[in-house]
Amino acid sequence: MAEGGHYDIVILGGGSGGYACALRAAEFGKRVALIEKDKVGGTCLHRGCIPTKALLHAAEVADASRESEKFGVRTSFEGIEMPAVLSYQQGVVERLWKGLQSTIASRKIDTILGDGKLISPTSVAVNGATYTGDHVVLATGSVPRSLPGLTVDGVRVITSDDALRLDRVPSSVVILGGGVIGVEFASVWRSFGAEVTIVEMAPQLLPLEDEASAKVLQRVFRRRGIRFELGTPFQSVTYTDSGVRVALGNDKQLDAELLLVAVGRGPVSADLGYEENGVAISRGFVDVDPLCQTSVPTISAVGDLINTPQLAHVGFAEGIGVAERLGGLDVRPIDYDGVPRITYSDPEVASVGITSAQAAGRGINVVEVNYPLGGNGKSVILQTQGQAKVIAEAPSTPGGQPGRVLGVHLVGARVGELIAEAQLIVNWDAEPDDVAALIHPHPTQSEIIGEAHLALAGKPLHFHA
Ligand SMILES: Cc1cc2nc3c(=O)[nH]c(=O)nc-3n(C[C@H](O)[C@H](O)[C@H](O)COP(=O)(O)OP(=O)(O)OC[C@H]3O[C@@H](n4cnc5c(N)ncnc54)[C@H](O)[C@@H]3O)c2cc1C
């Protein structure tokens, strides 16, 4: 392990944002110190994307075995053995963690394990040693947030960190927050056999997604027996003999074994020397310009620590962008509307670009099409329900073709894999007619993208409104 010293770049935090910056900077021949107090890979690898998706895959296997008779296959579903699920989940994480550590080492990046603190605009103190850099990148990420007066005890009132370590399937759970994390855990626990109720302040689940997607998700969740209270504030929680009693603003009370608090994540920026060294901060988030430069010329910041979408791939892109800027490349700001977003529940919800409400809010005239998955052969084979909604600029002349595709919003099993095509369409400013000319392989779910654009271009194939 290195013992202090001078580097081109010192990075504080080895999660998605920090390690992506380190890997890319090393490609420019930069000497990089990556300081991490826990494990490289951060939230995404150890407490986020990867372990939750492993749970969701186990949930899918449970549903497939429970529902196999629908396909003429006789199996019996005998239950969930949580320790075995956790060991599968941990195996996936360990394997990826090993791979990441060896990639970092192969690029000659010095990883320093320890709790770091910014002590000047160019240096970080760790384990009593000082690491100076021509540039410092702050990437200390985020941690689960709670509500005022709501104490997380990690036993009956838990966060996603605790939920990922739970070695039993709870009989019942109230989930506070119907955002991505709340919806994904609701999906997993329901598939594992729990009674689940989501409480959400906003009038829909996944408040950042298009209303049409949320409606489909809510319909399918209802059918799956997942309950939800929308437009409902949380009031209080008390302990009962068997768990918790959650009081809601609509005078309802919900009893459950556990309360999962999934009301968002707050940036890790306190007591780290940021403000003392001139780094401007708003509501805990480090302020940055469109190229992730902070108010201090020698300091940049990336990932969940800044007020941009809290997604691993956003952290990667910001980290890479900073490394390229410091490497002398002409870097373009990220267009955050063009970042794909996926909720990996059953059904999945995936989107890129703007929603209908955002289009209205920005005064953009649009045309839209909703293509139901019921018209798609592969989706019927999979017995999944959902839709593809595509939003494009309204034609500029009566009877003309729509302009650029501004948003694609998908719901259904496996649709997360389709959003990569949709992001090319949106980010390359394609028009429905351009996409309609492209042939999609049959029978695949990708045809829903083709069909929706054919319909928008005025030449629908398997579509009736
Ligand atoms: C349950 C859950 C599921 C998620 N699922 C997805 C998903 O499917 N897809 C997706 O794109 N995103 C997902 N996310 C979000 C994603 O995990 C984050 O956006 C991403 O991890 C942010 O990366 P980061 O580098 O900014 O921060 P982090 O990953 O939080 O990394 C910050 C790192 O800094 C370290 N650190 C903090 N302070 C110090 C210090 N003083 N000294 C040294 N090291 C320090 C921490 O230990 C940590 O390793 C999920 C998050 C959660 C919680």
PDBQT file of the ligand as one rigid body, heavy atoms in Angstrom, charges set to zero:
ROOT
HETATM    1  C1  LIG A 501     -30.781  -0.545  -3.492  1.00  0.00    +0.000 C 
HETATM    2  C2  LIG A 501     -30.165   0.234  -4.639  1.00  0.00    +0.000 A 
HETATM    3  C3  LIG A 501     -30.314  -0.210  -5.930  1.00  0.00    +0.000 A 
HETATM    4  C4  LIG A 501     -29.742   0.494  -6.983  1.00  0.00    +0.000 A 
HETATM    5  N1  LIG A 501     -29.912   0.019  -8.249  1.00  0.00    +0.000 NA
HETATM    6  C5  LIG A 501     -29.362   0.695  -9.281  1.00  0.00    +0.000 A 
HETATM    7  C6  LIG A 501     -29.490   0.190 -10.605  1.00  0.00    +0.000 A 
HETATM    8  O1  LIG A 501     -30.089  -0.856 -10.840  1.00  0.00    +0.000 OA
HETATM    9  N2  LIG A 501     -28.918   0.892 -11.609  1.00  0.00    +0.000 N 
HETATM   10  C7  LIG A 501     -28.244   2.067 -11.377  1.00  0.00    +0.000 A 
HETATM   11  O2  LIG A 501     -27.756   2.669 -12.333  1.00  0.00    +0.000 OA
HETATM   12  N3  LIG A 501     -28.106   2.558 -10.133  1.00  0.00    +0.000 NA
HETATM   13  C8  LIG A 501     -28.637   1.897  -9.075  1.00  0.00    +0.000 A 
HETATM   14  N4  LIG A 501     -28.464   2.383  -7.810  1.00  0.00    +0.000 N 
HETATM   15  C9  LIG A 501     -27.743   3.661  -7.619  1.00  0.00    +0.000 C 
HETATM   16  C10 LIG A 501     -26.230   3.465  -7.679  1.00  0.00    +0.000 C 
HETATM   17  O3  LIG A 501     -25.845   2.473  -6.765  1.00  0.00    +0.000 OA
HETATM   18  C11 LIG A 501     -25.544   4.775  -7.373  1.00  0.00    +0.000 C 
HETATM   19  O4  LIG A 501     -26.034   5.772  -8.241  1.00  0.00    +0.000 OA
HETATM   20  C12 LIG A 501     -24.041   4.681  -7.554  1.00  0.00    +0.000 C 
HETATM   21  O5  LIG A 501     -23.512   3.692  -6.709  1.00  0.00    +0.000 OA
HETATM   22  C13 LIG A 501     -23.392   6.035  -7.235  1.00  0.00    +0.000 C 
HETATM   23  O6  LIG A 501     -22.006   5.929  -7.375  1.00  0.00    +0.000 OA
HETATM   24  P1  LIG A 501     -21.039   6.925  -6.585  1.00  0.00    +0.000 P 
HETATM   25  O7  LIG A 501     -19.661   6.569  -6.999  1.00  0.00    +0.000 OA
HETATM   26  O8  LIG A 501     -21.479   8.315  -6.746  1.00  0.00    +0.000 OA
HETATM   27  O9  LIG A 501     -21.262   6.608  -5.044  1.00  0.00    +0.000 OA
HETATM   28  P2  LIG A 501     -21.085   5.252  -4.210  1.00  0.00    +0.000 P 
HETATM   29  O10 LIG A 501     -21.297   4.053  -5.049  1.00  0.00    +0.000 OA
HETATM   30  O11 LIG A 501     -21.949   5.439  -3.005  1.00  0.00    +0.000 OA
HETATM   31  O12 LIG A 501     -19.570   5.264  -3.826  1.00  0.00    +0.000 OA
HETATM   32  C14 LIG A 501     -19.017   6.158  -2.927  1.00  0.00    +0.000 C 
HETATM   33  C15 LIG A 501     -17.836   5.476  -2.289  1.00  0.00    +0.000 C 
HETATM   34  O13 LIG A 501     -17.132   6.425  -1.506  1.00  0.00    +0.000 OA
HETATM   35  C16 LIG A 501     -16.688   5.791  -0.330  1.00  0.00    +0.000 C 
HETATM   36  N5  LIG A 501     -16.465   6.833   0.662  1.00  0.00    +0.000 N 
HETATM   37  C17 LIG A 501     -17.383   7.669   1.210  1.00  0.00    +0.000 A 
HETATM   38  N6  LIG A 501     -16.777   8.505   2.077  1.00  0.00    +0.000 NA
HETATM   39  C18 LIG A 501     -15.465   8.191   2.069  1.00  0.00    +0.000 A 
HETATM   40  C19 LIG A 501     -14.335   8.696   2.758  1.00  0.00    +0.000 A 
HETATM   41  N7  LIG A 501     -14.433   9.692   3.640  1.00  0.00    +0.000 N 
HETATM   42  N8  LIG A 501     -13.132   8.145   2.518  1.00  0.00    +0.000 NA
HETATM   43  C20 LIG A 501     -13.017   7.117   1.636  1.00  0.00    +0.000 A 
HETATM   44  N9  LIG A 501     -14.051   6.601   0.961  1.00  0.00    +0.000 NA
HETATM   45  C21 LIG A 501     -15.253   7.132   1.176  1.00  0.00    +0.000 A 
HETATM   46  C22 LIG A 501     -17.823   4.834   0.028  1.00  0.00    +0.000 C 
HETATM   47  O14 LIG A 501     -17.360   3.793   0.869  1.00  0.00    +0.000 OA
HETATM   48  C23 LIG A 501     -18.232   4.345  -1.344  1.00  0.00    +0.000 C 
HETATM   49  O15 LIG A 501     -17.577   3.163  -1.715  1.00  0.00    +0.000 OA
HETATM   50  C24 LIG A 501     -28.994   1.676  -6.728  1.00  0.00    +0.000 A 
HETATM   51  C25 LIG A 501     -28.820   2.119  -5.414  1.00  0.00    +0.000 A 
HETATM   52  C26 LIG A 501     -29.387   1.399  -4.377  1.00  0.00    +0.000 A 
HETATM   53  C27 LIG A 501     -29.168   1.878  -2.965  1.00  0.00    +0.000 C 
ENDROOT
TORSDOF 0
